[in-house]
Amino acid sequence: MVKGKPHSSEFKTKIVLETLREDQTINQIAAKYGIHPNNISTWRSIFLKSCSSIFSNHSAEERLKELENAFKEQEENLIKQIGELSVKLNWSEKKIKELENGN
């Protein structure tokens, strides 16, 4: 199966925006750019399905910050647990030595 020329995302966006203006039909736009109308219809469909993510409450950067904060919180909790366990280990080792010396 032979594939056509790959088009950049910017080019595809430009074509899709032209179809949304409805000044020309998809067939007219396809002829203008030498692209099969099915490609334009596919690009338009993909665009319309994914464009709602632009207005979502959680952008990728916000989500990354949330994950970083969660990681830092988890790291702090683990450091605290390590400290507590170290104190318990030291106390246990001290008591074992006292018991060994006392016998």
N, C-alpha and C positions, 0 to 999 in steps of 0.2 A: 504494500500500500504506500503510495507516494504522498507525502505531506507537503503542504504549501509552505510559503515563506513564513517564518515565525515573525510575529508582530509584537512590538513592545507594549507594556501595560499602558503607557501614556497614549499610544496610538489607539489602542482599543477603547480607552476611556473617551478620547476625542470622538470616535465614531459613535459610541453609545450615546454620548451627550447630544450629538447631532440627531440621532433618532428620537430622542426625548423632546426635542424642540418641535418635532412634527411639521417642519417646513417642507420636508421631502419624505417620500416613502423609503422603506428599507431597500427596495429594489433600485431606486434612484441613487441612494447613497452607495450601495454596492457597486453600481456601474461607475460612479464617480471615482471610486478608489480601487476598482478592479478586484473586489473581494466578493466571494460567494455570499448571497443573502443569508444562507443558513449559518454561516460563521457569525454574521452580525447579530442574528437572532439569538444565537447561543451566548454571545458576549453580553447582550442586553439582559438576557435571563439571569446569567451569573451575577451581573452588576445589581440587578434589582433584588435578588435574593440576599446579597451580602451588604447592601448599602445601609441597612438598619443598624449594623454594628457600629457605624460612625457615631450614632447618637446614643449608644449604650452608656450606662452610668459608670462602667468600669473600663477605662482604657487599659491598654497593655501596660503603660507606665504605672498606673495606679495599682494594678494587680501585682506588678513586680514589687512595688513598695510594700504592699500588704504582705507578700511572701517574705520579703527581707525582714520586716518587723516580727513576723511570726518566728522566723529562724533565729533572730537575736533573742527573743523571749525564751525560746526553747534552749538556746545555748546558755543563757543565764541560769535557767533552772538546772541544767546538767552540771554546770560549774558549782552551783550551790550543793547539789547532791554529792558531787565528788568531794567537796569540802567536808560535808557531814560524815561521809563514809570514811574519809581520812582520819577525822577525829575519833570515830568509833574504833577504827583499826588500831590507832595509836593507844587508845585506852585499853583495848583488849590485849595488845602486846604487853603493855605495862602490867596488867593484872596477871597475865600468864607468867611473867618473870617473877612477880611477887609470890605467886603460888609455888613456883619451882624453887625459889630461894627459901621459902617458909617450910618446905618439907624436908 
